[in-house]
Amino acid sequence: MRYSFRRRLLLPQGFIQQLQLTTILYQSLAQAALAEILQRGAPILGKDSTLQRTLNATCDWMANIPDETNLIHMSIPGTHDSSTWNYTQATQDSLLGYTGSITPAKYFQCQEHSYFQMLNGGIRVFDLRVALNPGNGTIGFYHSQALLAPNTRLEDVLFGFYYWLDAHPTEAVLLSINYEGGTGTQDTVAFQEQLYDILSGNLATQYWVQVNGTLGTLGEARGKLTLLQRFDYSLLPATSEYSKRIGIHLDPEDWHDNDPNITLVYNTVNGTEQVAYIEDYYEMDGLPASASAAENIQWKYNATVAHLQDAVNPDLHPNQLYITFASSEHDTDGETPRIMALGNGTEVPGVNQKILPWLQENKGKRFGIVMLDFFDSVPGVVEAIINA
């Protein structure tokens, strides 16, 4: 009996050891798979830095805001054309076989730091422009004709957000996803089906806010992604298989091109319209081609601040969504996004320098979403938006 008793004890112990070994193996495989995904996504995501987290006071800034705060009542910094940070002339030259000769890279680059650096630097709204990658049928990243990373998939980048949110559960991230025209690829049924599957799969249901048609509270959005949908599912079959919707639909037909005052109704609840007021005046088409950098920048600054003035006005639309783009260019006379945001490097300041004092003077007010080019090149802009 003693021998049998010992055998009964030894069998479970061996089983537990085997289970432990199996668990370690699965963990190793999972780490290897994660590393592969993050490596494939690195041209857009960049590399995560735990050191940077400790250095940035903006890394977990939402932790100090009450759960019951509505997202539409917050001041949230974002980046325009977020994926362009790694796009240089050398990148463009290496991809000529895909794109042919296009406008120089300096007119497409709007950022200079990676997604992970943006996240750690306090950015919580990302502007993703997507279309089919050439040759492999996956969904990738563009800025107009500029193909940014032909081997990086949308799924890889979303996995990077999931990875970051797991480490920062107090934070909420909004992704504006826009089908990018002018890429040479088509908005097809296959493209829309693939995008739908990515945003409604099992993993997505864990990391995306599943509410449709409205933006809720910060508490509901913490640790998750919220979709700002700037594309249509117009080619999908009208069947239950493709009926799921999340986030808010900012209809591209109503998002008028190069408009300083867009009024876009995205839902109606109990007879009350939910409206997005948007300033997206990015090309100074009211000025002659001979206009100076100072004139172009002043026009853009005027449009930006006029819209922010509306956002902070408690008597105007305090319970509606405001989105203000501080980003712009004027390529007909050589004003790149960098010049418009940061000036000409000498006597002419850019939009980012010019809006900083205004933001500081209005500290504590609701700005809504503020989309920036070269978001941290003027120290203090992000902190001024989040009232840090």
Buried (B, 14 or more C-beta within 10 A) or exposed (E): EEEEEEEEEEEEEEEEEEEEEEEEEEEEEEEEEEEEBBEBBBBBBBEBBEEBBEEBEBBBBBEEBEEEEBBBBBBBBBBBBBBBBBBBEEBBEEBEEBBEEBEEBBBBBBBBBBBBBBBBBBBBBBBBBBBBBBEEEBBBBBBBBBBBBBEBBBBBBBBBBBBBBEEBEBBBBBBBBBBBBEBBBEBEEEBBBBBBEBBBEEEBEEBBBBBBBBBBBBEBBBBBBBBBBBBBBEEBEEEEEBEEBBBBBBEBEBBBEEBBBBBBEBBEEEEEEBBBBBBBBBBBEEBEEEBEBEBBBBBBBEBBBBBBEBBBEEEEBEEBBBBBBBBBBBBBBBBBBBBBBBBBEEEBBBBBBBBBEBBEEBEEBBBBBBBBBBBBBBEBBBBBBBBE
